Amino acid sequence: MTSQIGAALGAITSLIGVFKAAIDARDWAKLGEVSAKLIDQIISAQQAVIDGQVAQADLIGQLAQANEKIRELQAALSSQQMHEPVEVSPGQFALPVKHPLGIQGAGLQSSGKSEQYACQRCFAILGKSVLLRRLPSQWGTDVLGCPECRNEIFL
């Protein structure tokens, strides 16, 4: 009977070892599943970070464009404040060219009045100063013409 008990104990010990191995294998499988899920979450988080960086780079680009547009608008506003239209003939306006410090001999008459004008229409629509040119006089009147928009002002 002791041999039977010893055999039974040996079988039980061996069964316990099989159960331990089964439990260890099951834990390893679970660990593998958890590791796979964790790796998927890490990859998703990394993709979210990359997407956020791309969005941030786009916003930085838009900010730079907005700042450049603000500079352009400030320059245009400053330029526009320097140019106040004057009526050069009844109902016709032009922008006198103002020279820094009122320098004589740079298109100014001795009275300080400008002899050069910029097209008011081009300045208002295009935002740029286009000097009006004296055209050959028609019917004894002086004519200023814009080379950009072809506007004519009869003096």
C-alpha positions in Angstrom: 0.0 0.0 0.0 2.8 2.4 0.6 3.9 1.9 -2.9 0.4 2.7 -4.0 0.4 5.8 -1.8 3.8 6.7 -3.1 2.6 6.3 -6.7 -0.5 8.3 -5.9 1.6 11.0 -4.3 3.9 11.0 -7.3 0.9 11.2 -9.7 -0.5 14.1 -7.6 2.9 15.9 -7.5 3.1 15.4 -11.3 -0.5 16.7 -11.7 0.4 19.8 -9.6 3.4 20.4 -11.8 1.1 20.1 -14.9 -1.4 22.6 -13.4 1.5 25.0 -12.5 2.8 24.8 -16.0 -0.7 25.4 -17.4 -1.2 28.4 -15.1 2.2 29.8 -16.1 1.3 29.3 -19.8 -2.0 31.0 -19.3 -0.4 33.9 -17.5 2.2 34.2 -20.4 -0.7 34.3 -22.9 -2.5 36.9 -20.9 0.7 38.9 -20.6 1.2 38.6 -24.4 -2.4 39.9 -25.0 -1.9 42.8 -22.6 1.5 43.6 -24.1 -0.1 43.7 -27.6 -2.9 46.0 -26.4 -0.4 48.3 -24.7 1.8 48.5 -27.9 -1.4 49.4 -29.9 -2.2 52.2 -27.5 1.4 53.5 -27.6 1.3 53.5 -31.4 -2.1 55.3 -31.3 -0.7 57.9 -28.9 2.4 58.4 -31.1 0.2 59.0 -34.1 -1.9 61.5 -32.2 1.3 63.4 -31.2 2.4 63.4 -34.9 -1.0 64.7 -36.0 -0.8 67.4 -33.3 2.6 68.4 -34.5 1.4 68.7 -38.1 -1.6 70.8 -37.0 0.8 73.0 -34.9 3.1 73.5 -37.9 0.1 74.4 -40.1 -1.0 77.0 -37.5 2.5 78.4 -37.3 2.4 78.8 -41.0 -1.0 80.5 -40.9 0.3 82.8 -38.1 3.3 83.8 -40.2 1.0 84.5 -43.2 -1.3 86.6 -41.0 1.6 88.5 -39.6 2.8 89.3 -43.1 -0.6 90.4 -44.2 -0.8 92.7 -41.1 2.5 94.2 -42.0 1.3 94.8 -45.6 -1.9 96.4 -44.4 0.0 98.6 -41.9 2.3 99.7 -44.7 -0.7 100.4 -47.0 -2.4 102.3 -44.2 0.7 104.3 -43.6 1.1 105.0 -47.3 -2.6 105.9 -47.6 -2.3 108.4 -44.7 0.5 110.0 -46.6 -1.7 110.4 -49.7 -4.7 112.6 -49.4 -6.5 113.1 -52.7 -6.8 116.6 -54.1 -9.1 117.9 -56.7 -6.9 118.7 -59.7 -9.8 119.7 -61.9 -13.5 119.9 -61.2 -14.7 116.4 -60.1 -11.3 114.7 -60.8 -9.0 113.7 -58.1 -5.4 112.5 -57.9 -2.9 111.9 -55.1 -0.1 114.5 -54.9 3.3 112.9 -54.6 4.8 114.1 -51.3 8.5 114.1 -51.2 10.3 113.7 -47.8 11.1 117.0 -46.1 9.6 118.9 -49.0 12.8 118.7 -51.1 12.8 121.5 -53.7 13.6 120.5 -57.3 12.1 117.0 -56.9 8.9 117.6 -58.8 7.8 120.5 -56.6 7.0 124.0 -57.8 8.6 126.9 -55.9 5.4 127.2 -53.9 5.8 123.7 -52.6 2.8 122.4 -54.6 3.4 119.0 -56.2 3.7 118.8 -60.0 3.6 115.0 -59.8 0.4 113.0 -59.1 -0.4 109.3 -58.5 -3.5 107.6 -59.7 -6.1 107.7 -57.0 -8.1 104.8 -58.6 -5.1 102.5 -58.8 -4.2 103.3 -55.2 -7.7 102.6 -54.0 -8.2 99.4 -55.9 -4.7 97.9 -56.3 -3.1 99.5 -53.3 -0.1 100.8 -55.3 1.0 104.2 -56.3 1.2 104.7 -60.1 2.5 108.0 -61.3 0.3 109.8 -63.7 2.1 110.8 -66.9 1.5 114.0 -68.9 0.0 113.1 -72.2 0.0 115.2 -75.3 -2.4 118.0 -74.8 -5.8 117.7 -76.5 -7.7 120.8 -77.6 -5.3 123.0 -75.6 -5.8 121.2 -72.3 -3.2 119.3 -70.3 -4.0 115.7 -69.7 -2.7 113.3 -67.0 -2.9 109.6 -67.8 -2.5 106.5 -65.8 -0.4 103.8 -67.6 -2.0 101.1 -65.4 -5.8 101.7 -65.6 -5.8 104.2 -68.5 -7.7 106.7 -66.5 -7.3 110.3 -67.8 -7.6 113.5 -65.9 -8.1 116.7 -67.9 -6.5 119.7 -66.2 
